[in-house]
């Protein structure tokens, strides 16, 4: 969903007089929402890396991603009922502070981007296959993941030069599953 679509959740596009959900985002995202909808009836919560918050029974901890140099981009640790997911799209290779934070995290699942596939781009805010495998390996060695954690890639690009079957062959030998539209995983 884009910021411009928020208007469709409110009157006159429907009967809602107040945004029916809370918008969470870093300072840049929250600033864009506030600037586009000044005074509109909505709850906007600014998130910060490494500062957890609660939402609907989930503990969510933003972690610093390496995606947009001019703002604090976030990936998320999502926890509930003793189970933990690291959700890391649009990340690139994390900074040391993020890796340090994830030491011993014992996540049960990781969804991580592999945008560049076989063709590394000049932009360092995405991962190619080798970098993705390296990040997963480092998390495993430092206790960021439990031994049998499920690891699934997402955010694949046609510019990476890999079809789904190519990703299966390249990543499968490392215990990493390429994601696909409609995929559901249980954590």
NULO-998477 format. One record per atom (N, C-alpha, C, CB): chain; residue in one letter; x, y, z. Coordinates in steps of 0.2 Angstrom, whole numbers. Atoms other than C-alpha are relative to their C-alpha. Last residue first. Glycine has a CB too. Layout:
N
- chain, resn, X, Y, Z
- A, A, X, Y, Z $
...
This chain:
187
- chain, resn, X, Y, Z
- A, X, -6, -1, -4 $
- A, X, 31, -102, 62 $
- A, X, -2, -3, 7 $
- A, X, 2, 8, 1 $
- A, X, 2, 0, -7 $
- A, X, 20, -108, 48 $
- A, X, 6, 1, 5 $
- A, X, -4, -6, 2 $
- A, X, -4, 4, -5 $
- A, X, 24, -102, 31 $
- A, X, -3, 0, 7 $
- A, X, 7, 2, -1 $
- A, X, 2, -1, -7 $
- A, X, 12, -97, 17 $
- A, X, 5, -4, 4 $
- A, X, -7, -2, 2 $
- A, X, -3, 4, -5 $
- A, X, 17, -94, -1 $
- A, X, -2, 1, 7 $
- A, X, 8, 0, -1 $
- A, X, 5, 5, -3 $
- A, X, 5, -85, -12 $
- A, X, 3, -5, 5 $
- A, X, -4, -3, -5 $
- A, X, 6, -3, -1 $
- A, X, 18, -77, -23 $
- A, X, -5, -5, 3 $
- A, X, -3, 3, -6 $
- A, X, 4, -2, 6 $
- A, X, 34, -86, -22 $
- A, X, -6, 3, 2 $
- A, X, -1, -7, -4 $
- A, X, 7, -1, -1 $
- A, X, 48, -89, -9 $
- A, X, -3, 1, -7 $
- A, X, -1, 7, 4 $
- A, X, 2, -6, 4 $
- A, X, 65, -96, -13 $
- A, X, -7, 0, 1 $
- A, X, 2, 0, -7 $
- A, X, 6, 1, 5 $
- A, X, 69, -109, 1 $
- A, X, -1, 7, -4 $
- A, X, -6, -3, 3 $
- A, X, 4, -6, 1 $
- A, X, 86, -109, 10 $
- A, X, -5, -1, -6 $
- A, X, 5, 6, -2 $
- A, X, 6, 1, -4 $
- A, X, 94, -125, 16 $
- A, X, -5, 6, 0 $
- A, X, 2, -1, 7 $
- A, X, -2, -4, -6 $
- A, X, 111, -120, 9 $
- A, X, -6, -1, 5 $
- A, X, 2, 7, -1 $
- A, X, -5, 3, -3 $
- A, X, 109, -133, -5 $
- A, X, 3, 3, 6 $
- A, X, 6, -1, -5 $
- A, X, 2, 6, -3 $
- A, X, 92, -126, -9 $
- A, X, 6, -4, 4 $
- A, X, -3, -5, -5 $
- A, X, 1, -1, -7 $
- A, X, 99, -109, -13 $
- A, X, -2, -6, 4 $
- A, X, -6, 5, 1 $
- A, X, -5, -4, -3 $
- A, X, 106, -111, -30 $
- A, X, 0, 0, 7 $
- A, X, 1, 7, -3 $
- A, X, -6, 3, 0 $
- A, X, 95, -125, -36 $
- A, X, 6, 3, 4 $
- A, X, 2, -1, -7 $
- A, X, 1, 6, -4 $
- A, X, 79, -117, -29 $
- A, X, 7, -4, -1 $
- A, X, -6, -5, -3 $
- A, X, -1, -2, -7 $
- A, X, 85, -100, -36 $
- A, X, -1, -6, 4 $
- A, X, -6, 5, 2 $
- A, X, -7, -2, -1 $
- A, X, 87, -107, -53 $
- A, X, 1, 1, 7 $
- A, X, 2, 6, -5 $
- A, X, -3, 6, -1 $
- A, X, 69, -115, -52 $
- A, X, 8, 1, 0 $
- A, X, -1, -4, -7 $
- A, X, 1, 3, -6 $
- A, X, 62, -98, -48 $
- A, X, 4, -7, 1 $
- A, X, -7, -2, 1 $
- A, X, 7, 2, 0 $
- A, X, 70, -90, -63 $
- A, X, -1, -4, 7 $
- A, X, -2, -5, -6 $
- A, X, 2, 7, -3 $
- A, X, 86, -81, -60 $
- A, X, -7, -1, 0 $
- A, X, 3, -1, 7 $
- A, X, -2, 6, 4 $
- A, X, 95, -67, -69 $
- A, X, -2, -7, 2 $
- A, X, 7, 1, -2 $
- A, X, -5, 4, -3 $
- A, X, 94, -54, -55 $
- A, X, 2, -6, -4 $
- A, X, -2, -2, 6 $
- A, X, -7, -3, 2 $
- A, X, 86, -41, -66 $
- A, X, 5, -4, 3 $
- A, X, 0, 7, 2 $
- A, X, -2, 3, 7 $
- A, X, 70, -51, -65 $
- A, X, 7, 2, -2 $
- A, X, -6, 2, -5 $
- A, X, 1, -5, 6 $
- A, X, 69, -46, -47 $
- A, X, 2, -4, -6 $
- A, X, 5, 6, 1 $
- A, X, -4, 2, 5 $
- A, X, 66, -57, -31 $
- A, X, -1, 5, -6 $
- A, X, -1, -7, -2 $
- A, X, -2, -6, 4 $
- A, X, 59, -48, -16 $
- A, X, 5, -2, -6 $
- A, X, 3, 5, 5 $
- A, X, 5, -4, 4 $
- A, X, 58, -64, -6 $
- A, X, 3, 6, -3 $
- A, X, -5, 2, 6 $
- A, X, -2, -6, 3 $
- A, X, 69, -78, 2 $
- A, X, -6, 3, -3 $
- A, X, 5, -1, -6 $
- A, X, 3, -1, 7 $
- A, X, 64, -91, 14 $
- A, X, 2, 7, -3 $
- A, X, -8, 0, 1 $
- A, X, -3, -5, 3 $
- A, X, 74, -98, 29 $
- A, X, -3, 1, -7 $
- A, X, 7, 0, 0 $
- A, X, 2, 0, 7 $
- A, X, 65, -110, 41 $
- A, X, 3, 7, -3 $
- A, X, -8, -1, -1 $
- A, X, 4, -6, 3 $
- A, X, 75, -111, 57 $
- A, X, -2, -1, -7 $
- A, X, 4, 6, 1 $
- A, X, 5, 2, 5 $
- A, X, 80, -129, 62 $
- A, X, -4, 6, -3 $
- A, X, -4, -6, 2 $
- A, X, -3, 5, 4 $
- A, X, 96, -124, 72 $
- A, X, -5, -2, -6 $
- A, X, 2, -6, 4 $
- A, X, 0, 7, -4 $
- A, X, 88, -109, 80 $
- A, X, 3, -5, -6 $
- A, X, -7, -2, 2 $
- A, X, 5, 4, 2 $
- A, X, 93, -92, 71 $
- A, X, 0, -7, 4 $
- A, X, 0, -2, -8 $
- A, X, 5, -5, 2 $
- A, X, 103, -77, 77 $
- A, X, -6, -5, -2 $
- A, X, 2, 4, -5 $
- A, X, 6, 1, -4 $
- A, X, 114, -89, 87 $
- A, X, -6, 4, -2 $
- A, X, 1, 0, 7 $
- A, X, 0, -5, -6 $
- A, X, 130, -82, 80 $
- A, X, -6, -1, 5 $
- A, X, 0, 7, -2 $
- A, X, -6, 1, -4 $
- A, X, 134, -96, 68 $
- A, X, 0, 4, 6 $
- A, X, 6, 2, -4 $
- A, X, 0, 7, -3 $
- A, X, 116, -97, 61 $
- A, X, 6, -1, 5 $
- A, X, 1, -5, -6 $
- A, X, 6, 0, -5 $
- A, X, 115, -78, 59 $
- A, X, 0, -7, 3 $
- A, X, -7, 1, -4 $
- A, X, -2, -4, -6 $
- A, X, 132, -78, 50 $
- A, X, -5, 0, 5 $
- A, X, 2, 7, -2 $
- A, X, -6, 4, -3 $
- A, X, 127, -92, 38 $
- A, X, 2, 4, 6 $
- A, X, 6, -1, -5 $
- A, X, 4, 6, -4 $
- A, X, 110, -83, 34 $
- A, X, 5, -4, 4 $
- A, X, -3, -4, -5 $
- A, X, 4, -2, -6 $
- A, X, 120, -67, 30 $
- A, X, -3, -5, 4 $
- A, X, -5, 5, -2 $
- A, X, -5, -2, -5 $
- A, X, 133, -76, 19 $
- A, X, -4, 3, 6 $
- A, X, 4, 5, -3 $
- A, X, -3, 6, -4 $
- A, X, 119, -85, 10 $
- A, X, 5, 2, 5 $
- A, X, 4, -5, -5 $
- A, X, 5, 3, -4 $
- A, X, 111, -69, 6 $
- A, X, 2, -6, 4 $
- A, X, -6, -2, -5 $
- A, X, 1, -4, -6 $
- A, X, 127, -61, 1 $
- A, X, -5, -3, 4 $
- A, X, -1, 7, -2 $
- A, X, -6, 2, -5 $
- A, X, 131, -76, -11 $
- A, X, -1, 4, 6 $
- A, X, 6, 2, -4 $
- A, X, 1, 7, -3 $
- A, X, 113, -75, -19 $
- A, X, 6, -1, 5 $
- A, X, 0, -5, -5 $
- A, X, 0, 5, 5 $
- A, X, 113, -56, -21 $
- A, X, 0, -7, 3 $
- A, X, 6, 1, -5 $
- A, X, -4, 5, 0 $
- A, X, 107, -44, -8 $
- A, X, 0, -4, -6 $
- A, X, -2, -5, 6 $
- A, X, 3, 6, 1 $
- A, X, 100, -27, -9 $
- A, X, 5, -5, 0 $
- A, X, -4, 0, -7 $
- A, X, 6, 1, -4 $
- A, X, 104, -10, -2 $
- A, X, -4, -6, -2 $
- A, X, -4, 6, -1 $
- A, X, -2, 5, -6 $
- A, X, 122, -11, -9 $
- A, X, -6, -1, 4 $
- A, X, 6, 3, 4 $
- A, X, 4, -2, -6 $
- A, X, 117, -3, -26 $
- A, X, 1, -5, 5 $
- A, X, -7, 1, -2 $
- A, X, -4, -5, -4 $
- A, X, 130, -7, -39 $
- A, X, -3, 2, 6 $
- A, X, 2, 6, -5 $
- A, X, 1, -6, 3 $
- A, X, 120, -23, -44 $
- A, X, 5, 5, 4 $
- A, X, -7, 3, 0 $
- A, X, -1, -5, -5 $
- A, X, 125, -41, -41 $
- A, X, 0, 7, -3 $
- A, X, 7, 0, 4 $
- A, X, -3, -6, 3 $
- A, X, 118, -52, -55 $
- A, X, 1, 6, 5 $
- A, X, -4, 2, -6 $
- A, X, -7, 2, 3 $
- A, X, 115, -70, -49 $
- A, X, 4, 6, -2 $
- A, X, -1, -5, -6 $
- A, X, -1, 7, 3 $
- A, X, 100, -65, -38 $
- A, X, 7, -1, -2 $
- A, X, -4, -1, -6 $
- A, X, -5, 0, 5 $
- A, X, 100, -46, -35 $
- A, X, 1, -7, -3 $
- A, X, 6, 3, 2 $
- A, X, 2, -4, 6 $
- A, X, 84, -46, -25 $
- A, X, 5, -1, -6 $
- A, X, -1, 7, 2 $
- A, X, -6, 3, 5 $
- A, X, 88, -60, -13 $
- A, X, -2, 4, -6 $
- A, X, 0, -7, 0 $
- A, X, 0, -1, 7 $
- A, X, 77, -53, 2 $
- A, X, 6, -3, -4 $
- A, X, 0, 8, -1 $
- A, X, -5, -4, 2 $
- A, X, 75, -62, 18 $
- A, X, 1, 2, -7 $
- A, X, 7, -2, 3 $
- A, X, 2, -2, 7 $
- A, X, 61, -70, 27 $
- A, X, 5, 5, -2 $
- A, X, -7, 2, 0 $
- A, X, -3, -6, 3 $
- A, X, 69, -78, 43 $
- A, X, -3, 0, -7 $
- A, X, 8, -1, 0 $
- A, X, 1, -1, 7 $
- A, X, 61, -91, 54 $
- A, X, 3, 7, -2 $
- A, X, -8, 0, -2 $
- A, X, 2, 6, 2 $
- A, X, 63, -98, 72 $
- A, X, -1, 0, -8 $
- A, X, -7, -2, 3 $
- A, X, 6, 0, 4 $
- A, X, 73, -84, 78 $
- A, X, -2, -7, -3 $
- A, X, 1, 5, -6 $
- A, X, 3, 6, 0 $
- A, X, 86, -88, 92 $
- A, X, -7, 0, -4 $
- A, X, -1, -3, 7 $
- A, X, 7, -1, 1 $
- A, X, 91, -70, 95 $
- A, X, -5, -6, 0 $
- A, X, -1, 4, -6 $
- A, X, 4, 4, -5 $
- A, X, 108, -76, 101 $
- A, X, -8, 2, 0 $
- A, X, 2, 2, 7 $
- A, X, -4, 6, -3 $
- A, X, 117, -63, 91 $
- A, X, -4, -3, 6 $
- A, X, 7, 3, 3 $
- A, X, 3, 6, 2 $
- A, X, 104, -52, 82 $
- A, X, 3, -6, 3 $
- A, X, -1, -1, -7 $
- A, X, 6, 1, -3 $
- A, X, 109, -36, 91 $
- A, X, -4, -7, -1 $
- A, X, -5, 6, -3 $
- A, X, -1, 0, -7 $
- A, X, 127, -38, 86 $
- A, X, -7, -1, 4 $
- A, X, 4, 6, 3 $
- A, X, -3, 7, -1 $
- A, X, 122, -41, 68 $
- A, X, 1, -1, 7 $
- A, X, 6, -1, -4 $
- A, X, 6, 4, 1 $
- A, X, 111, -25, 69 $
- A, X, 3, -7, 1 $
- A, X, -2, 1, -7 $
- A, X, 4, -1, -5 $
- A, X, 126, -15, 76 $
- A, X, -6, -5, 0 $
- A, X, -3, 7, 1 $
- A, X, -2, 4, -6 $
- A, X, 138, -22, 64 $
- A, X, -5, 0, 6 $
- A, X, 7, 2, 2 $
- A, X, -6, -3, -3 $
- A, X, 128, -15, 49 $
- A, X, 2, -4, 6 $
- A, X, -2, 8, 2 $
- A, X, 1, -4, -6 $
- A, X, 117, -26, 39 $
- A, X, 6, 3, 3 $
- A, X, -4, -4, 6 $
- A, X, -4, 3, -6 $
- A, X, 121, -32, 22 $
- A, X, -1, 4, 6 $
- A, X, 7, -2, -2 $
- A, X, -7, 0, 1 $
- A, X, 107, -26, 10 $
- A, X, 3, -4, 6 $
- A, X, 3, 7, -1 $
- A, X, -4, -1, -6 $
- A, X, 90, -24, 18 $
- A, X, 8, 1, -2 $
- A, X, 0, -5, 4 $
- A, X, -3, -6, 1 $
- A, X, 75, -22, 7 $
- A, X, 6, 2, 5 $
- A, X, -5, 6, -1 $
- A, X, 0, -2, 7 $
- A, X, 66, -36, 15 $
- A, X, 3, 7, -1 $
- A, X, -7, 0, -3 $
- A, X, -5, -4, 3 $
- A, X, 71, -43, 31 $
- A, X, 0, 1, -7 $
- A, X, 7, -3, 2 $
- A, X, 3, -2, 7 $
- A, X, 57, -51, 42 $
- A, X, 5, 6, -3 $
- A, X, -7, 3, 0 $
- A, X, -4, -5, 2 $
- A, X, 65, -60, 57 $
- A, X, -2, 2, -7 $
- A, X, 8, -1, 0 $
- A, X, -1, -1, 8 $
- A, X, 52, -71, 64 $
- A, X, 4, 6, -1 $
- A, X, -7, 0, -4 $
- A, X, -3, -6, 2 $
- A, X, 51, -77, 83 $
- A, X, 1, 0, -8 $
- A, X, 6, 2, 4 $
- A, X, -2, 1, 7 $
- A, X, 40, -89, 92 $
- A, X, 3, 6, -3 $
- A, X, -5, -4, -5 $
- A, X, -6, 3, 0 $
- A, X, 38, -89, 111 $
- A, X, 3, -2, -7 $
- A, X, -1, -6, 4 $
- A, X, 1, 7, -3 $
- A, X, 19, -85, 110 $
- A, X, 7, -4, -1 $
- A, X, -5, -4, -4 $
- A, X, 7, 2, -4 $
- A, X, 22, -70, 99 $
- A, X, 0, -7, 2 $
- A, X, -6, 1, -5 $
- A, X, 1, 5, -5 $
- A, X, 37, -61, 91 $
- A, X, -7, -1, 3 $
- A, X, 5, 1, 6 $
- A, X, 7, 1, -2 $
- A, X, 41, -51, 76 $
- A, X, -1, -6, 4 $
- A, X, -5, 0, -7 $
- A, X, 1, 6, -3 $
- A, X, 58, -45, 72 $
- A, X, -7, 0, 3 $
- A, X, 6, 0, 6 $
- A, X, 3, 2, -6 $
- A, X, 58, -32, 59 $
- A, X, 1, -6, 3 $
- A, X, -8, 1, -2 $
- A, X, 2, 6, 1 $
- A, X, 68, -23, 45 $
- A, X, -3, -2, 7 $
- A, X, 6, -6, -2 $
- A, X, 1, 6, -5 $
- A, X, 70, -5, 46 $
- A, X, -2, -6, -3 $
- A, X, -6, 2, 5 $
- A, X, 4, 5, 2 $
- A, X, 77, 10, 36 $
- A, X, -1, -6, 5 $
- A, X, 2, -3, -7 $
- A, X, -1, 6, -4 $
- A, X, 84, 24, 45 $
- A, X, -5, -5, -2 $
- A, X, -1, 2, 8 $
- A, X, 5, 0, -5 $
- A, X, 85, 38, 32 $
- A, X, 1, -7, 4 $
- A, X, -7, 0, -3 $
- A, X, 2, -6, -3 $
- A, X, 97, 45, 20 $
- A, X, -5, 0, 5 $
- A, X, -2, 5, -6 $
- A, X, -5, -3, -4 $
- A, X, 107, 29, 16 $
- A, X, -2, 7, 4 $
- A, X, 6, 2, -4 $
- A, X, 0, -7, 2 $
- A, X, 92, 19, 11 $
- A, X, 4, 5, 4 $
- A, X, -8, 3, 0 $
- A, X, 4, -1, 6 $
- A, X, 93, 1, 12 $
- A, X, 0, 7, -3 $
- A, X, -6, -3, 0 $
- A, X, -5, -3, 4 $
- A, X, 105, -6, 25 $
- A, X, -3, 1, -7 $
- A, X, 7, -4, 0 $
- A, X, -1, 3, 6 $
- A, X, 92, -11, 38 $
- A, X, 5, 4, -4 $
- A, X, -6, -1, -4 $
- A, X, -2, -4, 5 $
- A, X, 92, -6, 56 $
- A, X, 2, -4, -6 $
- A, X, 7, 4, 3 $
- A, X, -7, 0, 0 $
- A, X, 81, -17, 67 $
- A, X, 3, 4, -6 $
- A, X, 3, -7, 0 $
- A, X, -3, -2, 6 $
- A, X, 63, -14, 71 $
- A, X, 8, 0, 1 $
- A, X, -2, 8, -2 $
- A, X, -6, -4, -1 $
- A, X, 57, -24, 86 $
- A, X, 3, 2, -7 $
- A, X, 5, -4, 4 $
- A, X, -3, -1, 6 $
- A, X, 39, -30, 86 $
- A, X, 6, 4, 1 $
- A, X, -5, 4, -5 $
- A, X, -6, -4, -2 $
- A, X, 31, -39, 101 $
- A, X, 4, 1, -7 $
- A, X, 5, -3, 6 $
- A, X, -6, 2, 3 $
- A, X, 14, -46, 95 $
- A, X, 5, 5, 3 $
- A, X, 0, 1, -8 $
- A, X, -3, 6, -3 $
- A, X, -2, -46, 105 $
- A, X, 7, -2, -3 $
- A, X, -5, -6, -1 $
- A, X, 5, 6, 1 $
- A, X, -11, -34, 94 $
- A, X, 3, -6, 2 $
- A, X, -2, 0, -7 $
- A, X, 6, -1, 4 $
- A, X, 4, -22, 93 $
- A, X, -4, -6, -1 $
- A, X, 2, 3, -7 $
- A, X, 5, 5, 0 $
- A, X, 18, -20, 105 $
- A, X, -6, 2, -4 $
- A, X, -3, -1, 8 $
- A, X, 6, -2, -2 $
- A, X, 34, -10, 103 $
- A, X, -5, -5, 0 $
- A, X, -3, 6, -5 $
- A, X, 6, 4, 1 $
- A, X, 52, -13, 103 $
- A, X, -6, 3, 1 $
- A, X, 1, -7, 4 $
- A, X, 5, -2, -5 $
- A, X, 66, 0, 101 $
- A, X, -7, -4, -1 $
- A, X, -2, 8, 0 $
- A, X, -2, 3, -7 $
- A, X, 81, -7, 92 $
- A, X, -5, 2, 5 $
- A, X, 7, 1, 1 $
- A, X, -4, 6, -1 $
- A, X, 78, 4, 77 $
- A, X, 2, -2, 7 $
- A, X, 7, 1, -5 $
- A, X, -7, -1, 0 $
- A, X, 65, 18, 79 $
- A, X, 4, -7, 1 $
- A, X, 2, 4, 6 $
- A, X, -4, 5, -2 $
- A, X, 47, 18, 75 $
- A, X, 7, 2, 0 $
- A, X, -2, -7, -4 $
- A, X, -6, 0, 3 $
- A, X, 35, 33, 73 $
- A, X, 4, -6, 4 $
- A, X, 4, 7, 1 $
- A, X, -5, 2, -5 $
- A, X, 17, 29, 77 $
- A, X, 7, 0, -4 $
- A, X, -1, -6, 4 $
- A, X, -6, 1, 4 $
- A, X, 3, 37, 66 $
- A, X, 6, -1, 6 $
- A, X, 2, 6, -5 $
- A, X, -5, 1, -4 $
- A, X, -15, 37, 72 $
- A, X, 7, -3, -3 $
- A, X, -2, -6, 6 $
- A, X, -4, 6, 0 $
- A, X, -27, 44, 60 $
- A, X, 5, 0, 5 $
- A, X, 3, -1, -7 $
- A, X, 1, 4, -6 $
- A, X, -40, 57, 59 $
- A, X, 3, -7, 0 $
- A, X, -8, -1, 1 $
- A, X, 5, 6, 2 $
- A, X, -33, 69, 46 $
- A, X, 0, -4, 6 $
- A, X, 2, -4, -6 $
- A, X, 6, -1, -4 $
- A, X, -25, 85, 53 $
- A, X, -5, -6, -1 $
- A, X, -3, 6, -1 $
- A, X, 0, -4, -6 $
- A, X, -12, 86, 39 $
- A, X, -7, 0, 4 $
- A, X, 3, 7, -1 $
- A, X, 7, 0, -3 $
- A, X, -14, 71, 27 $
- A, X, 0, 4, 7 $
- A, X, -2, -7, 2 $
- A, X, 5, 1, 5 $
- A, X, 1, 73, 14 $
- A, X, -7, 0, 3 $
- A, X, 0, -7, -3 $
- A, X, 0, -6, 4 $
- A, X, 13, 81, 27 $
- A, X, -6, -1, -6 $
- A, X, 7, 0, -4 $
- A, X, 3, -6, -3 $
- A, X, 8, 69, 41 $
- A, X, 0, 6, -5 $
- A, X, 5, 2, 6 $
- A, X, 7, 1, -2 $
- A, X, 10, 53, 30 $
- A, X, -3, 7, 3 $
- A, X, -1, -6, 4 $
- A, X, 4, 0, 6 $
- A, X, 27, 59, 23 $
- A, X, -8, 0, 1 $
- A, X, 2, -5, -5 $
- A, X, 0, -7, 2 $
- A, X, 34, 63, 40 $
- A, X, -4, 1, -7 $
- A, X, 7, 3, -1 $
- A, X, 5, -3, -4 $
- A, X, 28, 46, 46 $
- A, X, 0, 7, -2 $
- A, X, 2, 0, 8 $
- A, X, 7, 3, 2 $
- A, X, 38, 38, 32 $
- A, X, -5, 4, 4 $
- A, X, 0, -7, 1 $
- A, X, 1, -3, 6 $
- A, X, 54, 49, 36 $
- A, X, -7, -2, -3 $
- A, X, 5, -3, -5 $
- A, X, 1, -7, 0 $
- A, X, 53, 46, 54 $
- A, X, -2, 3, -7 $
- A, X, 5, 4, 3 $
- A, X, -5, -4, -3 $
- A, X, 51, 27, 53 $
- A, X, -1, 8, -1 $
- A, X, 7, -2, -4 $
- A, X, -6, -1, 5 $
- A, X, 35, 19, 51 $
- A, X, 5, 4, 3 $
- A, X, -3, 4, -6 $
- A, X, -7, 0, -3 $
- A, X, 19, 13, 59 $
- A, X, 5, 1, -5 $
- A, X, 1, -7, 4 $
- A, X, -5, 0, 5 $
- A, X, 1, 17, 53 $
- A, X, 7, 0, 4 $
- A, X, 0, 6, -5 $
- A, X, -6, -5, -2 $
- A, X, -12, 12, 65 $
- A, X, 5, -1, -5 $
- A, X, 2, -2, 7 $
- A, X, -6, 4, -2 $
- A, X, -28, 4, 58 $
- A, X, 5, 6, 2 $
- A, X, 3, -4, -6 $
- A, X, 1, 6, -4 $
- A, X, -46, 9, 55 $
- A, X, 6, -4, 2 $
- A, X, -5, -4, -4 $
- A, X, -4, 6, 3 $
- A, X, -42, 27, 50 $
- A, X, 0, -6, 4 $
- A, X, 8, 2, -1 $
- A, X, -6, 0, -3 $
- A, X, -56, 38, 58 $
- A, X, 4, -6, -4 $
- A, X, 0, -1, 8 $
- A, X, -2, -6, -2 $
- A, X, -72, 43, 51 $
- A, X, 7, 1, 3 $
- A, X, -5, 3, 4 $
- A, X, -5, -1, -5 $
- A, X, -74, 27, 41 $
- A, X, 1, 8, 1 $
- A, X, 6, -4, -1 $
- A, X, 3, -3, -6 $
- A, X, -90, 26, 30 $
- A, X, 5, 2, 6 $
- A, X, -5, -4, 2 $
- A, X, 4, 5, -3 $
- A, X, -81, 24, 13 $
- A, X, -3, 3, 7 $
- A, X, 4, -6, 2 $
- A, X, -1, 7, 4 $
- A, X, -72, 34, 0 $
- A, X, -4, -6, 3 $
- A, X, 7, -1, -1 $
- A, X, 6, 2, 3 $
- A, X, -80, 50, 8 $
- A, X, 1, -6, -4 $
- A, X, -2, 6, -5 $
- A, X, 5, -3, 4 $
- A, X, -74, 46, 21 $
- A, X, 3, 5, -4 $
- A, X, -5, 3, 6 $
- A, X, 4, -5, -4 $
- A, X, -59, 36, 26 $
- A, X, -5, 3, -5 $
- A, X, 5, 6, 2 $
- A, X, 2, 3, -6 $
- A, X, -49, 21, 20 $
- A, X, -5, 4, 4 $
- A, X, 5, -3, 5 $
- A, X, 5, 4, 2 $
- A, X, -47, 27, 2 $
- A, X, -3, -4, 7 $
- A, X, 2, -5, -5 $
- A, X, 6, -4, 0 $
- A, X, -37, 42, 9 $
- A, X, -6, -5, -2 $
- A, X, 0, 5, -6 $
- A, X, 3, -1, -6 $
- A, X, -23, 30, 14 $
- A, X, -7, 3, 0 $
- A, X, 4, 4, 5 $
- A, X, 6, 4, -1 $
- A, X, -20, 26, -4 $
- A, X, -3, 0, 7 $
- A, X, 2, -8, -1 $
- A, X, 6, -3, 4 $
- A, X, -8, 40, -7 $
- A, X, -6, -4, 1 $
- A, X, 2, 1, -7 $
- A, X, 3, -5, -5 $
- A, X, 4, 33, 7 $
- A, X, -6, 3, -4 $
- A, X, 5, 5, 1 $
- A, X, -3, -6, 0 $
- A, X, 6, 17, -4 $
- A, X, -3, 6, 5 $
- A, X, 1, 3, -7 $
- A, X, 4, -6, 0 $
- A, X, 0, 0, 0 $
- A, X, 4, 6, 0 $
- A, X, -5, 0, 6 $
